[in-house]
Amino acid sequence: MYFMRQGAAPKREILYVYLCIGNKVRFRANYVGTETGLKTFSDGKQMSAKVWIVLAGPLARPPRGQEPEMKGFRGFRYTHKLF
């Protein structure tokens, strides 16, 4: 599981979250849901967020050399299934 901090929850039903790294979509993770409040992690560090987006594996990668280009953005951008 991976927790990602966001300022707002998604407004539509989603299945996947695509991770943009270096202006390319590098991974697709499965969307599990949202949580709110304070989180305590395994190293003892505590962090808070308005909304925690919960992601789970397995991570999917696009076919080699065919990573869709997409500039970074804040919040959610809705799209069709990319891969």
RAMO-V646348 format. One line per field, one symbol per residue. phi: phi as a letter, one per 30 degrees, with the letter a starting at -180 (. if undefined). psi: psi as a letter, one per 20 degrees, with the letter a starting at -180 (. if undefined). Layout:
# RAMO-V646348
phi->???
psi->???
This chain:
# RAMO-V646348
phi->.bcbdbdaddccdbcbbcccbiibdcbbcddclbbbjdcccddjdcbbadbccccbdddccdeeibdddaddacicbcaddda
psi->qppppriqqqirpqhqppoppkkqohqpqppgaqrrappprhjippqqqgppppqraqppqrqpjkppppqqrpbqpqrrph.
